[in-house]
């Protein structure tokens, strides 16, 4: 299991999608963080074709499910500690809002 410090986005960690105008249907999804792609960096996941981060800022490559991934900006992701209480997660969201 990934040791995910509270409040940090780390490769292999979990996060909840809390924003993103590009794909609002992803809001509320629990995703796995793959890697932080820097602007102009190619990224690749074994299950998906490679692509280029064409944004002008770093973005996380996340696994939405076994067959689909996406790039998400860090501000659109809420780190989730796998051992966290759901009430604690809700309270953390309210504090950040």
Secondary structure, 3 states (H helix, E strand, C coil): CCCCCCCCCCCCCEEEECCCCCCHHHCCCEEEEEEEECCCCEECCCCCCCEECCCCCCEEEEEEECCEEEEECHHHEEEECCCCCHHHHHHHHHHHC
